[in-house]
């Protein structure tokens, strides 16, 4: 337990020490979103967007997920709401509100509300050209039902990034570290994504997501989906995926709706 916490603290310090170097080597201004820009969401991909909301903007990202696992297990998760608020030119507050979960396995069902998760700050990193990146520091709060709660506060560190190959193709990813299980376990979540624009309103993506925990078996997933902008500030999405090993869900499918309101302060 102490070793995991020490490792996590060292990784945090390494990232914090690297931030001034990034600020010095790159452009003096971060590429944060502008109120005139179209909506840009964290969902439905595993990877979060590296773009910070415009200052004074509120964005709500919502959805539902139906998943099935091996050995006859299935589950429903909704509303998957994430609240995002643009605090400053390159700083954003974000939080996942508790979800309602219903799952069943071998005749035994579990239902209830999950923890208040991913309460954190996203900071846009100053980059130049076609590369965009951000750093996210967050925690979870054990507010959920006993069988669904992590049972303690967890620390989270995420580094999402993208590189625009051209005006249609983009590659990206996210490296995440989570201190879980009361600080006894460290989880690494690597993510790789490639996306393609379909005109000015639609986009598709293909993604790999992994979950590697220090004292448990890994989970590997393939994920694909599409987004369509109803208006400049409204988006609908659909996505599905499947597991690559026995510990992962056999399949899952989801739908979502997101919108943004600007100029609140």
C-alpha positions as CSV (number, residue, x, y, z in Angstrom):
1,X,0.0,0.0,0.0
2,X,2.7,2.5,0.9
3,X,4.8,1.5,-2.2
4,X,1.8,2.2,-4.5
5,X,1.2,5.6,-2.9
6,X,4.8,6.5,-3.2
7,X,4.9,5.5,-6.8
8,X,1.8,7.5,-7.6
9,X,3.2,10.6,-5.7
10,X,6.4,10.3,-7.7
11,X,4.5,10.2,-11.0
12,X,2.4,13.2,-9.9
13,X,5.6,15.2,-9.1
14,X,7.2,14.2,-12.4
15,X,4.2,15.5,-14.3
16,X,4.1,18.7,-12.3
17,X,7.8,19.2,-12.8
18,X,7.4,18.7,-16.6
19,X,4.6,21.3,-16.9
20,X,6.9,24.4,-16.6
21,X,9.1,22.9,-19.3
22,X,6.1,22.5,-21.6
23,X,5.1,26.1,-20.9
24,X,8.6,27.3,-21.8
25,X,9.2,25.2,-24.9
26,X,5.8,25.8,-26.6
27,X,3.6,28.7,-27.6
28,X,2.8,31.3,-24.9
29,X,-0.9,30.8,-25.3
30,X,-2.9,27.6,-25.0
31,X,-5.3,26.6,-27.8
32,X,-8.5,26.8,-25.7
33,X,-11.9,26.8,-27.4
34,X,-13.6,30.0,-28.5
35,X,-17.4,30.7,-28.1
36,X,-17.6,30.7,-31.9
37,X,-16.2,27.2,-32.1
38,X,-18.4,24.1,-32.5
39,X,-19.1,21.8,-29.6
40,X,-16.3,19.5,-28.6
41,X,-17.1,16.7,-26.1
42,X,-15.3,14.1,-24.0
43,X,-17.8,11.5,-25.0
44,X,-18.4,9.0,-26.5
45,X,-14.8,7.9,-26.7
46,X,-12.8,6.6,-23.6
47,X,-10.4,9.4,-24.4
48,X,-11.2,12.9,-23.1
49,X,-11.0,15.9,-25.3
50,X,-7.8,17.9,-24.8
51,X,-9.7,21.1,-25.6
52,X,-10.9,23.3,-22.7
53,X,-14.3,25.0,-22.8
54,X,-14.5,28.7,-23.5
55,X,-14.6,30.8,-20.3
56,X,-18.1,31.2,-19.0
57,X,-19.5,28.2,-20.9
58,X,-21.5,25.3,-19.4
59,X,-21.5,21.9,-21.2
60,X,-23.6,18.9,-20.3
61,X,-22.8,15.5,-21.8
62,X,-25.3,12.7,-21.3
63,X,-25.9,9.2,-22.4
64,X,-26.8,5.6,-21.6
65,X,-24.9,2.3,-21.9
66,X,-26.0,-1.3,-22.2
67,X,-23.3,-3.8,-21.7
68,X,-23.0,-7.6,-21.6
69,X,-20.3,-9.6,-20.1
70,X,-19.2,-13.2,-20.3
71,X,-20.7,-15.7,-17.9
72,X,-24.2,-14.3,-18.4
73,X,-23.7,-10.9,-16.9
74,X,-25.3,-7.7,-18.3
75,X,-25.8,-4.1,-17.1
76,X,-27.4,-0.7,-17.8
77,X,-25.8,2.5,-16.9
78,X,-27.3,6.0,-17.2
79,X,-27.5,9.0,-17.5
80,X,-23.6,9.2,-17.7
81,X,-23.8,12.9,-17.2
82,X,-20.6,15.0,-17.1
83,X,-20.8,18.6,-16.2
84,X,-18.1,20.9,-17.6
85,X,-17.6,24.6,-16.9
86,X,-15.1,26.9,-18.5
87,X,-13.4,28.7,-15.6
88,X,-10.8,30.7,-17.4
89,X,-9.1,31.0,-20.8
90,X,-7.4,27.6,-20.5
91,X,-8.9,26.1,-17.3
92,X,-12.0,24.0,-16.9
93,X,-13.9,22.3,-14.1
94,X,-15.4,18.9,-14.8
95,X,-17.3,16.3,-12.8
96,X,-19.2,13.1,-13.5
97,X,-22.5,13.1,-11.6
98,X,-23.5,9.7,-10.0
99,X,-25.1,7.2,-12.4
100,X,-27.9,4.7,-11.8
101,X,-26.7,1.2,-12.5
102,X,-28.7,-2.0,-12.9
103,X,-26.7,-5.3,-13.4
104,X,-27.6,-8.9,-13.3
105,X,-25.4,-12.0,-13.0
106,X,-26.5,-15.6,-12.5
107,X,-29.9,-14.6,-11.1
108,X,-28.4,-12.0,-8.7
109,X,-29.2,-8.4,-9.5
110,X,-27.5,-5.2,-8.2
111,X,-28.9,-1.7,-8.6
112,X,-28.1,1.7,-7.1
113,X,-26.2,4.9,-7.6
114,X,-22.5,5.1,-8.2
115,X,-19.9,7.3,-6.6
116,X,-19.5,11.0,-7.5
117,X,-16.5,10.6,-9.7
118,X,-13.9,12.6,-11.7
119,X,-14.2,15.8,-9.7
120,X,-11.3,17.7,-11.2
121,X,-9.6,20.5,-13.2
122,X,-8.5,20.3,-16.8
123,X,-5.6,22.6,-17.8
124,X,-4.9,23.3,-21.4
125,X,-1.2,23.0,-22.2
126,X,0.4,25.6,-24.5
127,X,1.1,23.8,-27.7
128,X,1.7,24.9,-31.3
129,X,0.8,23.7,-34.7
130,X,-1.3,20.5,-35.1
131,X,-0.7,19.1,-31.6
132,X,-3.0,19.7,-28.7
133,X,-2.7,18.5,-25.1
134,X,-4.1,19.0,-21.6
135,X,-3.6,17.7,-18.1
136,X,-6.5,16.6,-15.8
137,X,-6.2,16.2,-12.1
138,X,-9.2,14.7,-10.3
139,X,-10.5,12.7,-7.4
140,X,-13.6,10.5,-6.7
141,X,-15.9,10.7,-3.7
142,X,-17.4,7.5,-2.1
143,X,-21.1,8.6,-2.3
144,X,-22.5,5.5,-4.0
145,X,-24.3,2.4,-2.9
146,X,-22.2,0.0,-0.9
147,X,-22.0,-2.7,-3.6
148,X,-21.2,-0.1,-6.3
149,X,-18.9,2.3,-4.4
150,X,-15.1,2.2,-4.5
151,X,-15.2,2.7,-0.8
152,X,-12.7,5.5,-0.6
153,X,-11.3,8.6,-2.3
154,X,-9.2,7.9,-5.4
155,X,-6.7,10.1,-7.2
156,X,-6.7,10.4,-10.9
157,X,-4.3,11.9,-13.4
158,X,-5.0,12.1,-17.1
159,X,-3.0,13.4,-20.1
160,X,-5.2,13.6,-23.3
161,X,-3.6,14.7,-26.6
162,X,-4.4,14.8,-30.3
163,X,-2.5,15.4,-33.6
164,X,-4.3,16.6,-36.7
165,X,-2.8,14.7,-39.7
166,X,-4.9,16.8,-42.1
167,X,-8.3,18.4,-42.3
168,X,-10.0,14.9,-42.2
169,X,-7.8,12.5,-40.2
170,X,-6.7,12.9,-36.6
171,X,-4.8,10.6,-34.2
172,X,-4.8,10.9,-30.4
173,X,-4.7,9.2,-27.1
174,X,-4.7,9.5,-23.4
175,X,-2.5,8.2,-20.6
176,X,-4.2,7.8,-17.3
177,X,-3.1,6.8,-13.8
178,X,-5.6,6.0,-11.0
179,X,-4.9,5.3,-7.4
180,X,-7.7,2.9,-6.3
181,X,-8.7,0.4,-3.7
182,X,-8.0,2.6,-0.7
183,X,-4.5,3.4,-2.2
184,X,-3.6,-0.3,-2.4
185,X,-3.6,-0.5,-6.2
186,X,-2.4,1.6,-9.1
187,X,-4.3,1.4,-12.4
188,X,-2.8,2.5,-15.8
189,X,-5.2,3.2,-18.6
190,X,-3.5,3.6,-22.0
191,X,-5.7,4.8,-24.9
192,X,-5.1,5.1,-28.7
193,X,-7.6,6.7,-31.0
194,X,-7.9,7.5,-34.7
195,X,-10.8,9.7,-36.1
196,X,-12.1,10.9,-39.4
197,X,-14.3,13.8,-40.2
198,X,-17.3,13.3,-42.5
199,X,-18.0,16.8,-43.7
200,X,-18.4,19.6,-41.2
201,X,-21.0,17.9,-39.0
202,X,-20.1,14.3,-38.5
203,X,-17.1,12.3,-37.3
204,X,-16.2,8.6,-36.7
205,X,-13.5,7.0,-34.6
206,X,-11.8,3.7,-33.8
207,X,-10.2,3.3,-30.4
208,X,-8.3,0.9,-28.2
209,X,-8.6,1.2,-24.4
210,X,-6.8,-0.8,-21.8
211,X,-7.1,-1.1,-18.0
212,X,-4.0,-2.5,-16.2
213,X,-4.2,-2.8,-12.4
214,X,-1.2,-3.8,-10.3
215,X,-2.9,-6.6,-8.5
216,X,-5.6,-7.7,-11.0
217,X,-6.0,-9.1,-14.5
218,X,-6.0,-6.6,-17.4
219,X,-9.0,-5.5,-19.5
220,X,-8.6,-4.7,-23.2
221,X,-11.3,-3.2,-25.4
222,X,-12.0,-2.1,-29.0
223,X,-14.3,0.8,-29.3
224,X,-15.9,2.6,-32.3
225,X,-18.5,5.3,-32.7
226,X,-19.8,8.4,-34.5
227,X,-20.9,11.9,-33.6
228,X,-23.2,14.2,-35.4
229,X,-23.7,17.9,-34.7
230,X,-27.4,18.9,-34.8
231,X,-26.3,22.5,-34.3
232,X,-23.0,24.2,-33.5
233,X,-23.7,23.7,-29.8
234,X,-25.6,20.4,-29.8
235,X,-24.4,16.9,-30.6
236,X,-25.7,13.3,-30.6
237,X,-23.5,10.2,-30.6
238,X,-23.7,6.5,-30.8
239,X,-20.9,4.0,-30.0
240,X,-20.3,0.3,-29.4
241,X,-17.4,-2.0,-28.6
242,X,-16.2,-5.4,-27.5
243,X,-13.7,-7.0,-25.3
244,X,-10.4,-8.7,-26.3
245,X,-10.0,-10.9,-23.3
246,X,-12.1,-12.8,-20.8
247,X,-12.1,-10.1,-18.2
248,X,-13.6,-7.5,-20.5
249,X,-17.3,-7.1,-21.4
250,X,-18.3,-9.2,-24.4
251,X,-20.0,-6.2,-26.0
252,X,-21.6,-2.8,-25.2
253,X,-23.6,-0.2,-27.0
254,X,-24.6,3.4,-26.1
255,X,-26.2,6.6,-27.2
256,X,-25.7,10.2,-26.1
257,X,-26.8,13.8,-26.3
258,X,-24.6,16.8,-25.4
259,X,-25.1,20.6,-25.5
260,X,-23.3,23.8,-24.6
261,X,-24.4,27.2,-23.3
262,X,-22.0,30.1,-23.6
263,X,-21.6,33.5,-21.8
264,X,-22.8,32.6,-18.3
265,X,-20.1,34.8,-16.7
